[in-house]
Amino acid sequence: MKRYDKIILLLLLVVFAVGIFLTARNALSTYVTFADAQATSRAVQVKGVAIEGTVEELGPEKYAFDMKDNNDEIVRVVANGEVPANLFEAESVVVKGKYQDSEFIAQNILVKCPSKYEAEEHPEEINKE
């Protein structure tokens, strides 16, 4: 292998390794509170509950709602797109984005609903051995 080929191969490996590192770091990010989100300039994930009756249409494909995080802090969340149908029935809501001024600007919203597939009680006539 020529020296030029080795340098190109090494550069490709470095770029690939950096890409994997950045992807893994974003995928494994933990939930923070709104207070922590306000203290950083990078995108974070905040877990909480959407407060019913607070949704406000801000224009075409843009809306806002109030959300309470795990520390009971309430912050206005602004997002693009359509309001998720089950936003206020959700068990929890995860918003990923950045704090800007006094609002949290959400890039992604994940609505976590309770499972429909919870185990039911077995009838007493069924014996397990």
C-alpha positions as CSV (number, residue, x, y, z in Angstrom):
1,M,0.0,0.0,0.0
2,K,1.3,3.4,-0.9
3,R,1.8,6.1,1.7
4,Y,-1.0,8.2,0.1
5,D,-3.5,5.3,0.4
6,K,-2.6,4.8,4.1
7,I,-3.2,8.5,4.9
8,I,-6.6,8.4,3.1
9,L,-7.6,5.2,4.9
10,L,-6.5,6.7,8.3
11,L,-8.5,9.9,7.6
12,L,-11.6,7.8,6.7
13,L,-11.3,5.8,9.9
14,V,-11.0,9.0,12.0
15,V,-14.1,10.5,10.4
16,F,-16.0,7.3,10.9
17,A,-15.0,7.1,14.6
18,V,-16.0,10.7,15.2
19,G,-19.3,10.1,13.5
20,I,-20.0,7.1,15.7
21,F,-19.0,9.0,18.8
22,L,-21.3,11.9,18.1
23,T,-24.2,9.7,17.2
24,A,-23.8,7.6,20.4
25,R,-23.5,10.7,22.6
26,N,-26.8,12.1,21.2
27,A,-28.6,8.7,21.4
28,L,-27.5,8.1,25.0
29,S,-28.2,11.6,26.4
30,T,-30.2,11.5,29.6
31,Y,-33.1,13.6,30.7
32,V,-32.5,16.9,32.3
33,T,-34.8,19.5,34.0
34,F,-35.7,22.8,32.5
35,A,-33.3,24.5,34.9
36,D,-30.4,22.4,33.6
37,A,-31.6,23.0,30.0
38,Q,-31.4,26.8,30.6
39,A,-27.9,26.5,31.9
40,T,-26.5,24.9,28.7
41,S,-26.5,26.0,25.0
42,R,-26.6,22.5,23.5
43,A,-29.7,20.4,22.7
44,V,-31.0,18.4,25.6
45,Q,-34.0,16.1,26.4
46,V,-36.5,17.1,29.1
47,K,-39.1,14.7,30.4
48,G,-42.3,15.8,31.9
49,V,-46.1,16.1,31.4
50,A,-48.0,18.5,29.1
51,I,-50.5,20.6,30.9
52,E,-54.0,20.2,29.4
53,G,-55.7,23.3,28.0
54,T,-52.5,25.3,27.4
55,V,-52.0,24.6,23.7
56,E,-51.8,27.7,21.6
57,E,-51.6,27.8,17.8
58,L,-48.9,30.3,16.8
59,G,-49.4,30.1,13.1
60,P,-49.4,27.5,10.3
61,E,-47.4,24.5,11.5
62,K,-46.3,26.1,14.8
63,Y,-47.8,25.7,18.3
64,A,-46.9,26.1,22.0
65,F,-48.0,24.4,25.2
66,D,-47.0,24.4,28.8
67,M,-45.1,21.5,30.2
68,K,-44.2,20.5,33.8
69,D,-40.8,18.7,34.2
70,N,-39.9,16.2,37.0
71,N,-39.0,19.1,39.3
72,D,-42.5,20.6,38.9
73,E,-41.1,23.6,36.9
74,I,-43.5,24.8,34.3
75,V,-42.1,26.1,31.0
76,R,-43.7,27.1,27.7
77,V,-42.6,24.7,24.9
78,V,-42.7,25.9,21.3
79,A,-42.7,23.4,18.4
80,N,-43.2,23.2,14.7
81,G,-45.6,20.8,13.0
82,E,-49.0,19.6,14.1
83,V,-50.0,19.1,17.7
84,P,-49.7,15.3,18.6
85,A,-53.2,13.9,19.0
86,N,-52.5,12.3,22.3
87,L,-50.3,15.0,23.8
88,F,-52.4,15.6,26.9
89,E,-53.4,12.0,27.5
90,A,-49.8,10.8,27.5
91,E,-48.1,9.2,30.5
92,S,-45.1,11.5,29.8
93,V,-43.7,13.7,27.1
94,V,-40.1,14.1,26.1
95,V,-39.0,17.2,24.3
96,K,-35.6,17.6,22.7
97,G,-34.3,21.0,21.9
98,K,-32.8,24.2,23.4
99,Y,-33.8,26.8,25.8
100,Q,-34.2,30.3,24.2
101,D,-35.2,33.3,26.2
102,S,-37.9,32.1,28.5
103,E,-39.2,29.3,26.2
104,F,-38.0,25.8,25.3
105,I,-37.7,25.4,21.5
106,A,-38.4,21.8,20.7
107,Q,-36.9,20.1,17.7
108,N,-38.5,16.7,18.5
109,I,-41.4,15.7,20.7
110,L,-41.9,12.1,21.8
111,V,-45.3,11.2,23.4
112,K,-45.1,8.2,25.7
113,C,-48.4,6.5,26.1
114,P,-49.3,3.8,28.6
115,S,-48.9,0.3,27.1
116,K,-52.0,-1.4,25.7
117,Y,-50.3,-4.7,26.2
118,E,-50.1,-5.0,29.9
119,A,-50.6,-8.5,31.3
120,E,-54.0,-9.4,32.5
121,E,-54.8,-11.5,35.5
122,H,-55.1,-15.2,34.7
123,P,-58.4,-16.8,35.6
124,E,-58.2,-18.9,38.7
125,E,-59.1,-22.1,36.9
126,I,-55.8,-22.0,35.0
127,N,-53.2,-23.9,37.0
128,K,-49.6,-23.1,36.3
129,E,-47.2,-25.9,37.0
